[in-house]
Structures are given as C-alpha cells and as structure tokens.
Amino acid sequence: MAKSRGWRKILRALALGCGTIALLFGALVVWVGIDIYRATQPVELSDHHPFRSAAKKQRYLANYDARAETWPVVSETRMVDTSWGATFVRISGPSDGPPLVLLPGANATLLMWEPNIEALAEDYRVYAVDNIFDFGRSVYTRNLETPDDFVIWFDELLDALGLEKTHLAGLSYGGWIASEYALAYPERIDKLVLMAPAATVLQFSTDFIKKGILCVIPHKYFIKSMLYWAMADAAVGTEENRRIVEEAADNAWIGIRCFKPKQMVAPRILSDEQLRSLAPPTLFLVGENEVIYSGSGADAVKRLNSVAPQIVTELIPDCGHDLTLVQANLVNRLVLEFLEPVPDGTSD
C-alpha cells in the first residue's frame, strides 16, 4: 500500500510538472503569436514609434548613444527623409573624398563598422547607415514588404544625400540589400563589395534557420547563443573582439525587447543570370568558417567563380560571419585595394 501511495505521488508530481510546462508553452505561443500578429499590421505612428513605449525608446537610445561614444573617428550625423521614413546616417572622412556607403547586417546598426571605419574613412567620405526597417536610429513610417521596397528606399536615400554615384558595401543582410540595388541601378554604383551577403549566393543553412527560430523565444540566452555561434572566432579571440561580440548580443537583445515587432523581408538567392548581370565591379568576401550558408564559404566562392567569373572573390581565413571583426585589417586592406581607381583615374 505504501508503495502504491508513493507511485501516486510521483504520478501527481509528473502531471503537475507537465501541466506547468504546458501552461508555460501555451503562454509562449500566445506571446509569440501576438507579436507575429502585430508585425503584420499597418504602422501606427506615435511619439515613441518604432519602439514599444516611451520608456523602451529611452532605454534603447541611451544604450545606442553610449556605444556610439567609441566611434574612433570624427563624424557628423544626419536624419535623412525618404518616403519610407527618416534614415540615420553617420558620416566620416574627408569632405572631398570619394563616397562609400556602408549597410549593416540584420539586427545590427551602423556601429558594427567600428573596427573598419578608421581605415575606410582615411581617404573616403563614408556614409554608415542604420537600415530603415531594423534596429538603430532610423524611423520607418511604412512597412517594407518586398526587395523592391528596399531598392526604392535606398535610391531615395542616395538622392537625399546628394550622391549621384557611390561605392557601396554591405555585410550579411546589408550585403543582400546592396546586391538588389546594384541589379536595379547599376549606373549609380562605382564598385560593389558584398561581405557574406544573406542568401544571395547560397541557401541558409539548417542550423542558421533553427537558431533563428529559437530567437523568437523571449530570452537573451537564445540571442546570445545565435551571435556566439555565428561569430565563433571572435567569441574566443582577443579581449576587444569578445567585447564587441558581447555588445552585439546586448544590442540585439535590447532591440528585440524595445522595438515593436516587424516582419522582415526574406532575402533571396540570386540566379546565375542575375549574378552574371551584376554590372558594377564587384568584390565578394566570405570567411572560411562561414555558417549561415547551406554550404561552406568555399562553396559560395566556388559557385561565383563558376557562374559569375567577373566577380572578384576572396576566402578569408580563420573567421566566419565575423570577418569584419576578426580579420578587420585584412578585410580593410582588400576593400581599399579593390576600391582604388586604376591609374587613369577611372573605375575598372
């Protein structure tokens, strides 16, 4: 009889535990579902838009501004109006230097270019951008729903900045946006630099998709796990590299907690014909340990060399999606060598 009562207690405890887990899971589903629903709704403008509340806005911008204090070169900032909203741009480098626009990755901001800006801004007028439909200081007023929306936004941004033609570089999601723009308006791009662009060349890896889905769960652990996985070489690198990875994780987590949810535009893979038709001289950089693709960094290079041999490719050693951080000096050198005009002063 005593054994029977013991088993009943165990069964009741298991039932209670399973019930608690079910309730927690149900609450999570409701929480995620509400955010997904909100992400598909028309934009509701307010004094604190695009943040969840005035307090969230204050928290995020205070963190952003504190991080911006480490920007290593003299700069000025502008809020640039477009029909999609105001775009925040940090401008560095000589006023008479050739223009170079930098687009950051998803859930990042222009501050991710901190390891690169000093070298790039020595001779170039560098316009580092907070993407319009992402974290940062840019404020969207309409949802972006297609690749063409990003193309129109960026074209309006160049017009507003007075840049008839520019060099353009982007990392990850920013690299994908850059590729889409270069296809649509090749005449406005002097040279194009794609750094491990999201999709574009290869499908996303299964691990990348799985980790991205887990990031929907509202806990910093999953965000940090994703960042430390994608930036594994930096995470075990120098103290400065580890600091930047930790800041990237903090920025992504604070952004998720502070910004209204939005449904991002899925980057697409370019066809062989589209890659061959990239008219501006193009440099593709990817780390040998890249993890976001279904294949390796070497596989991405192999595809480009096969279908679009006009694209210059470089496989960067000892790094993955953190190539601009772990191999900042090498990446900076390769970019600057590529952007350098030919002796007669014209582009390649």
N, C-alpha and C positions, 0 to 999 in steps of 0.2 A: 504493500500500500504506500509506504514511504517513497519507494522508487517511482510509483505512478504519479504521486504528487510532484516529485522532482521534475519528471518529464513535462507535466502540465505547466509548471512554472517556466521551464525552458521554452516550451512552445509559445506561451503567452508573451514572453520576452521577445522571441523572434517575431511574433506577429506585430507587437508594438513597434519593434525596430523597423520592420518592413513598412508598416503604416506611416511611420515618421519619414522614412525615405521617400515613400510615395507622395506624401504631402509636400516635402521639400522639392521633389521633382516637378510636381504639379505647379507649385509656386514659381519655379524657374521657367517652366513652359509659358505660364501666363505673363511673367515679366518680359521674357524674350518676345512673346507674341505681341505684347503692347508696343514694344519698341519697333518691331518689324512693321506693325500697322502704322505707327507714327511716321516711319521713314518713307512710306508711300503716299503720304498726304501732301496736299499743296502747302507751300511755305506760308507760315503765319509770322508776319513781321512784328517785332516788339522792340522795346528799348534794349533788351538783353539778347535778342537774336544774334547769332545762331546758337546761343547757349541755352541750357535748360532753365536757368534762373539768373537773376542779377547776382546772387551770391556765387554761383558757379562761374559766371563771367569774370568776376573779380578774382576768384581763386586762380582760374586758368591764366589770365593775363598777367597776374603778379608773378606766376611761375615762369611764363614766357619771357617777361622783361628781365627777370633775374638771370635767366640763361643767356639772354642777348648781351649782357654786360661782358661776356668773354669773347665777343666777336673781335678778332685780332687786328682789324684794320679800320681806319677812319671810314665812316659811311654816313649816308643820309637815307631817310625813309620817305616813302610816298604811299598814299592810298590812291589808287588809280581806278576811276569809274569805268565800268563796262555795263552792257545791258544785262549781264548776269550778276552784277553786284560789284562791290569795291574790292580791288585786289591789292594786297600789301606787298610792297617791293622794297628790298634793301639794296642800295646802290653803292658800290665801292669801286675804287680805281680811278685812274686819271680821266678827267672830263673829255679829253680828246682821244682816248683810247678806242680801239675797235670794240663794238658792243658784243657782249656774250651774255646770254640769258641762261639761268640755271633753274631746272624744275626738280623738286624733291620727290622722294618716294611717298607711298600712301601712309597715312597716319604719322607722317613726319612733317617738318616745316623747313623753311629755308635755313634754319640754324644748323641743319645736318651738314652744311657745306663748310662749317668752321675749320676742319682740318685742311681744306683746299683753297680757301678764299685768299689767303695771303699770297700764294704763288700765282693764282689766276689773275688777281687784281693788280699785280705789279705793272702790267702793260695793257690790260684790257679794262674796259668800263663794264663791270659785272653787275647784272641785274638779277639778284636772287629773289625768287618768287615764292610766296605761300600760295599753293594751289587753291583755286576758288572754292572747290567743293570738298574741303578737307580741314584738318586742324590748322591752327595758326591764327593770324590776324585778319585774313581775308573774310569778307562777309558776303555770302551768296544771297541773292534775293529770288532766285528761281532754281528749281531742281534741275540738275544736269542729268539727262537720261540716255544719251547716245554719244558715241565717239565724236560725231559731228558737232555736238554741243561744246565739247572741249576745243575743237578746232575753231569754232566761231569766237568763243571766249578769248582764246589766245591771240587770234587775229586782231580783235578789238584792243587787246592789251598792248600789242605792238604799235597799233595806230596811236593809242593814247600816250605811249611813251615816246612817240616820235621816231620810232625805229623802222625805217623803210626796209632794211635788211639787217640780219644779225647772225652771229654764230649761236647755235642752240645746243645745250647739253642737258640730259636728264638721266636720273637714276631710277630704276625699278618702274613704278607707276608713272613717274615723270618722264622716264625714257619712252614708255609707250605713248604718252601724250605727244612727245616730241616727234615720234615716228609718224603718228597720224597727221600732225601738222605739216611735216615735210612732204608727205604724199599729196596733201591738198594744195599747199602753197610753196612749192619748191623754189620759186623765184624770190622768196623772202628770206631764204636760209643760205648763208655763205657756206658754212660747214656744220655738220651734224655729228654729235657724239652721243651714242647710246650705251649706257652703262648698265648691264644686266637688266634690260627692259622687261617689265612684267609681260608675260606671254610673248607676243610679238614674233619670237623665233621658235619657241617650243611650248608645248602644253605645260601647265603647272603640274608639279609632282603630287602624288597621292598624299605624301606626308605634309606638304605645304597646305593642301586643301583641308586635311584633317585638323591640323593645328589652327588653321584659320577659323574653322567651325567652332573649335573649343574656345576661341577668344570671345565668342558670343556670351559665354558664361561670365557673369559679372564678378570676376575675382582676378586680382592682379597676378596671381600665380600663372594663369594661362597666358596672359600678355607677356610676362617676363619669360616664360618658357619658350614662346614663339620667337621673341627677339634674341634670346641667348642661343637658340638653335640656328637661326638664320645668320647670326653674327658670331659663330662659334670661335673663330680665330681671334677676333677682337676680345671676346669674353675671357680668354686665357692669355691675353697679350700684356702689353705694358700697362702701368697704372693709369696713364692718361686714356688709353683705349678702353679700359674697363670702366672708367668714369663716364665716358661718352656713351657706352652701351647702357649703363645704368640710367643715364639721363634719358636716353631714347625710350627705354622701358617706362620710366616715370612719365614722360611726355605722352606716350600712347595711352597709358592708364588714366592719367588725368584728363586727357582729351575725351576718352570714352565716357568718363563719369560726368564731364562738364558740358559737352556738346549735345545738342539734340541728335537723335539717331537719323541717319540718312542712308539711302540705298545707293551704294557706289556703282558706277558704270563698270561692267566687267571688261577688262582689256582683252583684245582679240589677238589671234595669231595671224600674221600676215602671210599671204600666199606667196608662192615662188615668184609669180609675176609682179606682185606688189614690192617685194624685196628688190627685185631686179630694177624696178622703176624708180627707186629712190634716187632722185636726180642730184641732190647736193652731195659733195664728197662726204662720205660717212665713215666714222670710226666706231667699231663695236668692241667694248671692253667687258670681260667677264672673268670672275675668279675661277680657278681650277677646282675649288671646293664648293661651287655654287649648288644650292639645294632647292631653289624654287622651281627648277625645271624638271620635266619628266626624265630628261637625260642629264648628263654632266655639262659643265661649262665647255669641255672639249667637244661634246656632241653639238652644242649650239654653234660653235666655231665651224665645225665640220659641215653643218647644213648651209651656213652662209657662204663658205668657200665653194660649196658645190653649186648652189642656185643663184648666188649674187656675188660673183668674184670681184665686183667693183668695190665692195665694202671692205675696208681695211679691218682686220680682226687681230685682237691681242688677247691671249690667255694669260691672266695674271696669276703668278704663283703664290701659294701659301695664304690664300684668302678665299672667302665665299661672297655672300651678299654684302659683306663689309669691306669691299675692295677700296672704297674711297677713304676708309679709315685705316685699316691695317697696312695697306700699300699706298698711302697718301702720296708719298714722294714719287713713286713710280707712276702712279696714275696722273699726277700733276704734270710730270715730265712728258708722258706720252700724249696727253691732251694738248699741251703747249706746242710740242713738236708738230702735231697734226694741224693745229690752227695756224701755224706760222705760214705767212704767204710765200709763194715762190719768188725767186729773185727779181722778176719784173714787176712785182707788187700786186699781181692778180692771184685769185684763188686757183687751186688745182682744177 
